[in-house]
Amino acid sequence: MTPREIEQMVFELEEVRIVIRASVNAELGDYEYSRKAAGSASITEWLQQRIYPIIEGYDVVVTDGTGAIPHGRTKMETLRSSYGG
């Protein structure tokens, strides 16, 4: 999958925005989850379990609903609610 495809899949499933800093043509792993991560999981835990294994060492940034970069200890539920949805 390309970075853009992963970013879109993550947004649709997890309801959070990520930006993968990689070439638009980079071929990365697949985001093969069908259920969103638990709201009690921290952003760091989520990144370590679901994102880092498929992005092959590229950098990734998570943004909240205001465009700010939240602290890694922020819970996924809190992050999702920042988007106003």
N, CA, C and O atoms as a GROMACS GRO file, in nm:
protein
  340
    1MET      N    1   0.083  -0.118   0.000
    1MET     CA    2   0.000   0.000   0.000
    1MET      C    3   0.088   0.125   0.000
    1MET      O    4   0.199   0.123   0.053
    2THR      N    5   0.040   0.230  -0.057
    2THR     CA    6   0.112   0.357  -0.056
    2THR      C    7   0.083   0.429   0.076
    2THR      O    8  -0.014   0.398   0.144
    3PRO      N    9   0.168   0.526   0.112
    3PRO     CA   10   0.142   0.602   0.234
    3PRO      C   11   0.002   0.664   0.235
    3PRO      O   12  -0.066   0.662   0.338
    4ARG      N   13  -0.039   0.719   0.123
    4ARG     CA   14  -0.171   0.784   0.116
    4ARG      C   15  -0.283   0.683   0.141
    4ARG      O   16  -0.380   0.714   0.209
    5GLU      N   17  -0.270   0.563   0.087
    5GLU     CA   18  -0.372   0.460   0.108
    5GLU      C   19  -0.381   0.421   0.255
    5GLU      O   20  -0.490   0.403   0.308
    6ILE      N   21  -0.265   0.407   0.320
    6ILE     CA   22  -0.265   0.373   0.462
    6ILE      C   23  -0.327   0.487   0.543
    6ILE      O   24  -0.408   0.463   0.632
    7GLU      N   25  -0.288   0.611   0.512
    7GLU     CA   26  -0.344   0.726   0.584
    7GLU      C   27  -0.496   0.729   0.573
    7GLU      O   28  -0.565   0.755   0.671
    8GLN      N   29  -0.548   0.702   0.455
    8GLN     CA   30  -0.692   0.703   0.432
    8GLN      C   31  -0.761   0.588   0.508
    8GLN      O   32  -0.865   0.608   0.570
    9MET      N   33  -0.702   0.469   0.502
    9MET     CA   34  -0.761   0.355   0.572
    9MET      C   35  -0.762   0.379   0.723
    9MET      O   36  -0.861   0.348   0.790
   10VAL      N   37  -0.655   0.435   0.776
   10VAL     CA   38  -0.648   0.465   0.918
   10VAL      C   39  -0.756   0.566   0.955
   10VAL      O   40  -0.823   0.551   1.056
   11PHE      N   41  -0.772   0.669   0.873
   11PHE     CA   42  -0.873   0.770   0.904
   11PHE      C   43  -1.014   0.710   0.902
   11PHE      O   44  -1.095   0.740   0.989
   12GLU      N   45  -1.042   0.626   0.805
   12GLU     CA   46  -1.174   0.566   0.794
   12GLU      C   47  -1.204   0.470   0.909
   12GLU      O   48  -1.315   0.468   0.961
   13LEU      N   49  -1.106   0.390   0.949
   13LEU     CA   50  -1.128   0.291   1.055
   13LEU      C   51  -1.108   0.349   1.194
   13LEU      O   52  -1.194   0.336   1.281
   14GLU      N   53  -0.995   0.413   1.215
   14GLU     CA   54  -0.957   0.459   1.349
   14GLU      C   55  -1.013   0.596   1.384
   14GLU      O   56  -1.016   0.633   1.501
   15GLU      N   57  -1.057   0.671   1.283
   15GLU     CA   58  -1.112   0.804   1.301
   15GLU      C   59  -1.008   0.903   1.354
   15GLU      O   60  -1.040   0.994   1.430
   16VAL      N   61  -0.882   0.883   1.313
   16VAL     CA   62  -0.774   0.975   1.347
   16VAL      C   63  -0.688   0.997   1.222
   16VAL      O   64  -0.682   0.913   1.133
   17ARG      N   65  -0.623   1.111   1.219
   17ARG     CA   66  -0.541   1.148   1.104
   17ARG      C   67  -0.394   1.123   1.134
   17ARG      O   68  -0.342   1.165   1.237
   18ILE      N   69  -0.328   1.054   1.041
   18ILE     CA   70  -0.184   1.038   1.049
   18ILE      C   71  -0.123   1.088   0.918
   18ILE      O   72  -0.189   1.092   0.814
   19VAL      N   73   0.003   1.126   0.926
   19VAL     CA   74   0.078   1.164   0.807
   19VAL      C   75   0.206   1.082   0.808
   19VAL      O   76   0.287   1.092   0.901
   20ILE      N   77   0.224   1.001   0.704
   20ILE     CA   78   0.344   0.919   0.692
   20ILE      C   79   0.442   0.996   0.605
   20ILE      O   80   0.410   1.034   0.492
   21ARG      N   81   0.561   1.018   0.656
   21ARG     CA   82   0.662   1.093   0.582
   21ARG      C   83   0.745   0.997   0.498
   21ARG      O   84   0.850   0.948   0.540
   22ALA      N   85   0.694   0.971   0.378
   22ALA     CA   86   0.758   0.879   0.285
   22ALA      C   87   0.724   0.925   0.144
   22ALA      O   88   0.630   1.003   0.125
   23SER      N   89   0.798   0.878   0.047
   23SER     CA   90   0.770   0.907  -0.093
   23SER      C   91   0.628   0.862  -0.126
   23SER      O   92   0.582   0.760  -0.076
   24VAL      N   93   0.558   0.938  -0.209
   24VAL     CA   94   0.420   0.903  -0.244
   24VAL      C   95   0.413   0.767  -0.312
   24VAL      O   96   0.308   0.703  -0.309
   25ASN      N   97   0.522   0.722  -0.372
   25ASN     CA   98   0.523   0.593  -0.442
   25ASN      C   99   0.577   0.479  -0.357
   25ASN      O  100   0.587   0.366  -0.405
   26ALA      N  101   0.613   0.506  -0.232
   26ALA     CA  102   0.667   0.401  -0.145
   26ALA      C  103   0.564   0.290  -0.128
   26ALA      O  104   0.445   0.317  -0.115
   27GLU      N  105   0.610   0.168  -0.129
   27GLU     CA  106   0.522   0.054  -0.105
   27GLU      C  107   0.544   0.005   0.037
   27GLU      O  108   0.652  -0.044   0.072
   28LEU      N  109   0.442   0.020   0.118
   28LEU     CA  110   0.449  -0.017   0.258
   28LEU      C  111   0.362  -0.140   0.283
   28LEU      O  112   0.302  -0.194   0.190
   29GLY      N  113   0.354  -0.183   0.408
   29GLY     CA  114   0.270  -0.297   0.442
   29GLY      C  115   0.122  -0.264   0.432
   29GLY      O  116   0.084  -0.153   0.395
   30ASP      N  117   0.039  -0.361   0.464
   30ASP     CA  118  -0.106  -0.343   0.459
   30ASP      C  119  -0.161  -0.315   0.598
   30ASP      O  120  -0.115  -0.371   0.697
   31TYR      N  121  -0.260  -0.227   0.604
   31TYR     CA  122  -0.332  -0.202   0.729
   31TYR      C  123  -0.451  -0.296   0.729
   31TYR      O  124  -0.556  -0.264   0.673
   32GLU      N  125  -0.435  -0.411   0.792
   32GLU     CA  126  -0.530  -0.521   0.779
   32GLU      C  127  -0.624  -0.535   0.898
   32GLU      O  128  -0.664  -0.646   0.931
   33TYR      N  129  -0.659  -0.426   0.962
   33TYR     CA  130  -0.747  -0.434   1.078
   33TYR      C  131  -0.891  -0.406   1.036
   33TYR      O  132  -0.916  -0.327   0.945
   34SER      N  133  -0.985  -0.472   1.102
   34SER     CA  134  -1.126  -0.450   1.072
   34SER      C  135  -1.199  -0.382   1.188
   34SER      O  136  -1.312  -0.337   1.173
   35ARG      N  137  -1.132  -0.376   1.304
   35ARG     CA  138  -1.190  -0.309   1.420
   35ARG      C  139  -1.093  -0.203   1.468
   35ARG      O  140  -0.972  -0.223   1.469
   36LYS      N  141  -1.148  -0.089   1.509
   36LYS     CA  142  -1.059   0.016   1.557
   36LYS      C  143  -0.999  -0.020   1.691
   36LYS      O  144  -1.054  -0.101   1.766
   37ALA      N  145  -0.888   0.041   1.720
   37ALA     CA  146  -0.816   0.016   1.844
   37ALA      C  147  -0.900   0.060   1.964
   37ALA      O  148  -0.984   0.150   1.951
   38ALA      N  149  -0.878  -0.002   2.077
   38ALA     CA  150  -0.950   0.032   2.200
   38ALA      C  151  -0.928   0.178   2.235
   38ALA      O  152  -0.818   0.231   2.221
   39GLY      N  153  -1.033   0.242   2.282
   39GLY     CA  154  -1.023   0.382   2.322
   39GLY      C  155  -0.929   0.404   2.438
   39GLY      O  156  -0.877   0.514   2.456
   40SER      N  157  -0.905   0.300   2.517
   40SER     CA  158  -0.816   0.312   2.633
   40SER      C  159  -0.668   0.298   2.597
   40SER      O  160  -0.582   0.321   2.681
   41ALA      N  161  -0.639   0.261   2.472
   41ALA     CA  162  -0.500   0.249   2.428
   41ALA      C  163  -0.441   0.389   2.410
   41ALA      O  164  -0.509   0.481   2.366
   42SER      N  165  -0.314   0.402   2.446
   42SER     CA  166  -0.247   0.531   2.423
   42SER      C  167  -0.205   0.539   2.276
   42SER      O  168  -0.196   0.438   2.206
   43ILE      N  169  -0.179   0.660   2.232
   43ILE     CA  170  -0.132   0.679   2.095
   43ILE      C  171  -0.003   0.601   2.073
   43ILE      O  172   0.014   0.537   1.969
   44THR      N  173   0.088   0.606   2.170
   44THR     CA  174   0.215   0.534   2.157
   44THR      C  175   0.193   0.384   2.143
   44THR      O  176   0.254   0.321   2.057
   45GLU      N  177   0.106   0.327   2.225
   45GLU     CA  178   0.077   0.184   2.216
   45GLU      C  179   0.021   0.150   2.079
   45GLU      O  180   0.062   0.052   2.017
   46TRP      N  181  -0.073   0.230   2.032
   46TRP     CA  182  -0.136   0.208   1.901
   46TRP      C  183  -0.033   0.215   1.789
   46TRP      O  184  -0.033   0.131   1.699
   47LEU      N  185   0.053   0.315   1.794
   47LEU     CA  186   0.157   0.328   1.691
   47LEU      C  187   0.249   0.206   1.693
   47LEU      O  188   0.281   0.150   1.587
   48GLN      N  189   0.291   0.164   1.811
   48GLN     CA  190   0.382   0.051   1.822
   48GLN      C  191   0.320  -0.079   1.774
   48GLN      O  192   0.387  -0.162   1.712
   49GLN      N  193   0.193  -0.098   1.801
   49GLN     CA  194   0.126  -0.224   1.767
   49GLN      C  195   0.076  -0.228   1.623
   49GLN      O  196   0.080  -0.334   1.560
   50ARG      N  197   0.030  -0.116   1.570
   50ARG     CA  198  -0.038  -0.119   1.441
   50ARG      C  199   0.031  -0.044   1.327
   50ARG      O  200   0.024  -0.086   1.212
   51ILE      N  201   0.098   0.064   1.359
   51ILE     CA  202   0.152   0.150   1.252
   51ILE      C  203   0.299   0.122   1.224
   51ILE      O  204   0.335   0.096   1.109
   52TYR      N  205   0.384   0.127   1.325
   52TYR     CA  206   0.527   0.107   1.302
   52TYR      C  207   0.560  -0.022   1.227
   52TYR      O  208   0.648  -0.020   1.140
   53PRO      N  209   0.493  -0.133   1.257
   53PRO     CA  210   0.529  -0.256   1.185
   53PRO      C  211   0.505  -0.252   1.034
   53PRO      O  212   0.565  -0.330   0.960
   54ILE      N  213   0.420  -0.161   0.987
   54ILE     CA  214   0.391  -0.159   0.842
   54ILE      C  215   0.456  -0.042   0.767
   54ILE      O  216   0.451  -0.040   0.645
   55ILE      N  217   0.515   0.054   0.839
   55ILE     CA  218   0.570   0.170   0.768
   55ILE      C  219   0.720   0.163   0.744
   55ILE      O  220   0.779   0.257   0.691
   56GLU      N  221   0.780   0.053   0.782
   56GLU     CA  222   0.919   0.024   0.744
   56GLU      C  223   1.020   0.132   0.779
   56GLU      O  224   1.105   0.166   0.697
   57GLY      N  225   1.011   0.187   0.899
   57GLY     CA  226   1.110   0.284   0.944
   57GLY      C  227   1.085   0.428   0.904
   57GLY      O  228   1.161   0.516   0.944
   58TYR      N  229   0.982   0.454   0.826
   58TYR     CA  230   0.949   0.593   0.793
   58TYR      C  231   0.891   0.663   0.916
   58TYR      O  232   0.841   0.598   1.008
   59ASP      N  233   0.897   0.795   0.916
   59ASP     CA  234   0.839   0.873   1.025
   59ASP      C  235   0.688   0.885   1.003
   59ASP      O  236   0.639   0.883   0.891
   60VAL      N  237   0.617   0.898   1.114
   60VAL     CA  238   0.473   0.919   1.110
   60VAL      C  239   0.436   1.022   1.216
   60VAL      O  240   0.495   1.025   1.324
   61VAL      N  241   0.339   1.105   1.183
   61VAL     CA  242   0.290   1.206   1.276
   61VAL      C  243   0.140   1.185   1.293
   61VAL      O  244   0.068   1.163   1.196
   62VAL      N  245   0.095   1.191   1.417
   62VAL     CA  246  -0.047   1.183   1.449
   62VAL      C  247  -0.091   1.325   1.482
   62VAL      O  248  -0.024   1.395   1.556
   63THR      N  249  -0.205   1.367   1.426
   63THR     CA  250  -0.257   1.500   1.458
   63THR      C  251  -0.396   1.488   1.518
   63THR      O  252  -0.472   1.397   1.485
   64ASP      N  253  -0.428   1.582   1.606
   64ASP     CA  254  -0.562   1.584   1.664
   64ASP      C  255  -0.653   1.670   1.577
   64ASP      O  256  -0.612   1.716   1.470
   65GLY      N  257  -0.774   1.693   1.622
   65GLY     CA  258  -0.872   1.766   1.543
   65GLY      C  259  -0.838   1.911   1.517
   65GLY      O  260  -0.895   1.973   1.427
   66THR      N  261  -0.744   1.967   1.595
   66THR     CA  262  -0.703   2.105   1.574
   66THR      C  263  -0.577   2.114   1.489
   66THR      O  264  -0.533   2.224   1.454
   67GLY      N  265  -0.519   1.998   1.456
   67GLY     CA  266  -0.396   1.996   1.378
   67GLY      C  267  -0.272   1.987   1.464
   67GLY      O  268  -0.160   1.979   1.412
   68ALA      N  269  -0.289   1.990   1.597
   68ALA     CA  270  -0.176   1.979   1.690
   68ALA      C  271  -0.131   1.834   1.701
   68ALA      O  272  -0.207   1.741   1.670
   69ILE      N  273  -0.008   1.815   1.745
   69ILE     CA  274   0.046   1.682   1.767
   69ILE      C  275   0.028   1.648   1.915
   69ILE      O  276   0.095   1.708   2.000
   70PRO      N  277  -0.061   1.554   1.947
   70PRO     CA  278  -0.087   1.522   2.088
   70PRO      C  279   0.025   1.440   2.150
   70PRO      O  280   0.105   1.377   2.080
   71HIS      N  281   0.030   1.441   2.282
   71HIS     CA  282   0.129   1.364   2.357
   71HIS      C  283   0.102   1.216   2.337
   71HIS      O  284  -0.013   1.176   2.321
   72GLY      N  285   0.206   1.136   2.336
   72GLY     CA  286   0.194   0.992   2.314
   72GLY      C  287   0.111   0.919   2.418
   72GLY      O  288   0.059   0.810   2.390
   73ARG      N  289   0.098   0.976   2.537
   73ARG     CA  290   0.016   0.912   2.641
   73ARG      C  291  -0.132   0.941   2.625
   73ARG      O  292  -0.214   0.886   2.698
   74THR      N  293  -0.167   1.027   2.531
   74THR     CA  294  -0.308   1.058   2.506
   74THR      C  295  -0.382   0.931   2.465
   74THR      O  296  -0.333   0.854   2.382
   75LYS      N  297  -0.497   0.911   2.522
   75LYS     CA  298  -0.577   0.792   2.491
   75LYS      C  299  -0.645   0.810   2.354
   75LYS      O  300  -0.679   0.922   2.314
   76MET      N  301  -0.662   0.700   2.285
   76MET     CA  302  -0.725   0.704   2.152
   76MET      C  303  -0.865   0.764   2.158
   76MET      O  304  -0.906   0.836   2.067
   77GLU      N  305  -0.939   0.736   2.264
   77GLU     CA  306  -1.074   0.792   2.280
   77GLU      C  307  -1.069   0.944   2.284
   77GLU      O  308  -1.151   1.011   2.221
   78THR      N  309  -0.974   0.999   2.359
   78THR     CA  310  -0.957   1.144   2.367
   78THR      C  311  -0.918   1.202   2.233
   78THR      O  312  -0.969   1.306   2.193
   79LEU      N  313  -0.826   1.134   2.164
   79LEU     CA  314  -0.784   1.179   2.032
   79LEU      C  315  -0.903   1.181   1.936
   79LEU      O  316  -0.925   1.280   1.865
   80ARG      N  317  -0.979   1.073   1.932
   80ARG     CA  318  -1.095   1.067   1.842
   80ARG      C  319  -1.195   1.178   1.871
   80ARG      O  320  -1.249   1.239   1.779
   81SER      N  321  -1.218   1.205   1.998
   81SER     CA  322  -1.318   1.308   2.034
   81SER      C  323  -1.271   1.448   1.994
   81SER      O  324  -1.353   1.539   1.982
   82SER      N  325  -1.141   1.468   1.975
   82SER     CA  326  -1.090   1.600   1.936
   82SER      C  327  -1.133   1.640   1.795
   82SER      O  328  -1.124   1.757   1.758
   83TYR      N  329  -1.178   1.543   1.716
   83TYR     CA  330  -1.223   1.572   1.580
   83TYR      C  331  -1.367   1.620   1.576
   83TYR      O  332  -1.419   1.654   1.469
   84GLY      N  333  -1.432   1.623   1.690
   84GLY     CA  334  -1.569   1.674   1.696
   84GLY      C  335  -1.674   1.573   1.653
   84GLY      O  336  -1.790   1.610   1.632
   85GLY      N  337  -1.636   1.446   1.641
   85GLY     CA  338  -1.730   1.347   1.594
   85GLY      C  339  -1.772   1.251   1.692
   85GLY      O  340  -1.852   1.163   1.662
   0.00000   0.00000   0.00000
